[in-house]
Amino acid sequence: VTVTLGLIGCGAIGSEVVKAVANGTIRNVGRIVAYDMVREKCLRLAEEHPQILECVDSLRELLSRKPRVVVEAASQEAVKEYGERVLEAGADLVILSVGALLDNELRERLVEAAKASGTKVYVPTGAIAGLDAVRAARLSGITRVELITKKPPKALGLEGLKEPKVLFEGPASEAVRRYPRNVNVVAALTLAAGVEATVKVVADPSVERNTHEIIVESRASRIRVRVENLPSPSNPRTSHLASLSAIELLRKILGGEEVLVGT
Ligand SMILES: NC(=O)c1ccc[n+]([C@@H]2O[C@H](COP(=O)([O-])OP(=O)(O)OC[C@H]3O[C@@H](n4cnc5c(N)ncnc54)[C@H](O)[C@@H]3O)[C@@H](O)[C@H]2O)c1
């Protein structure tokens, strides 16, 4: 049996999800129904994948196709505007714009909608790694969470820097205001740990890739994870790993694999 997959946002991540359905990486999807507020973005993608992709003009139209799962790969505003309606319509929701979930009121509304309709909200690990272990460690009690983001100086407008320079060090809530591009990584880590992270942003001439290091101290272990990312082919601001993480999550939710490895 195949299901319908809903997609909000046909940008870098959305396009890669469509490609993954088209080439069979994500199985059990019969068709995709997509909404992008810039209609051409969807139409351009549909030209490449006419058999599986249908573009619609509103969320209402998207939901009328009864998708099993809807992937939000658009923006925080999209989560605010459409999240509850997707869940109320009985579809599970995969959220890429995780930063939206730092808004407690919105998060609560989504939780209530999911409870009422028996649906789930999924947040892929995204451009980082190790949230499985962070969640496990949480069961023992987490005492400290730190995220260190290192970028090549050029990416931060600091060409010619010779030594690493700490640009920011402080609580996650302030870090996302100062460095909004980091918001999804910070939010996913905070949600998994249940403890506000301390965030450091460093311009470092010794790194060539956007690098995230996570350090979590708990009663069970000290976790230290380092991810060095390459940009996605279609959007230099989005790590390729983030799209792949969404694809892998969809493979897990939609089935097609008999042995599931990893928490
Ligand atoms: N979780 C992670 O690790 C992670 C990593 C990278 C990006 N992201 C987030 O995922 C989202 C998508 O990233 P991307 O690189 O594909 O972005 P993108 O800019 O390439 O594509 C986003 C698309 O969504 C559309 N869109 C925006 N707001 C919309 C709305 N309200 N309704 C309908 N369509 C809308 C845009 O027109 C665009 O085509 C962003 O919010 C980004 O911050 C998350």
The ligand as a Gaussian input file, in Angstrom:
#p B3LYP/6-31G(d) Opt

LIG

0 1
 N       16.436000      21.169000      11.130000
 C       17.566000      21.529000      10.527000
 O       18.654000      21.094000      10.849000
 C       17.479000      22.482000       9.384000
 C       18.590000      22.655000       8.537000
 C       18.470000      23.523000       7.468000
 C       17.311000      24.235000       7.270000
 N       16.255000      24.081000       8.124000
 C       15.003000      24.836000       7.959000
 O       14.166000      24.166000       7.032000
 C       13.396000      25.127000       6.312000
 C       13.572000      24.882000       4.815000
 O       14.944000      25.013000       4.462000
 P       15.406000      25.090000       2.934000
 O       16.879000      25.178000       2.913000
 O       14.725000      24.042000       2.148000
 O       14.823000      26.540000       2.556000
 P       14.580000      27.167000       1.104000
 O       14.610000      28.631000       1.309000
 O       15.480000      26.558000       0.097000
 O       13.074000      26.717000       0.753000
 C       11.944000      27.105000       1.495000
 C       10.719000      27.117000       0.572000
 O        9.548000      27.270000       1.367000
 C        8.695000      28.258000       0.805000
 N        7.945000      28.879000       1.902000
 C        8.424000      29.679000       2.881000
 N        7.460000      30.040000       3.732000
 C        6.316000      29.467000       3.292000
 C        4.977000      29.472000       3.734000
 N        4.606000      30.158000       4.824000
 N        4.066000      28.781000       3.030000
 C        4.410000      28.095000       1.919000
 N        5.683000      28.041000       1.450000
 C        6.625000      28.728000       2.121000
 C        9.622000      29.198000       0.060000
 O        8.942000      29.841000      -0.992000
 C       10.726000      28.258000      -0.438000
 O       10.453000      27.749000      -1.717000
 C       13.878000      26.512000       6.767000
 O       12.998000      27.026000       7.765000
 C       15.226000      26.225000       7.389000
 O       15.529000      27.130000       8.429000
 C       16.331000      23.195000       9.159000

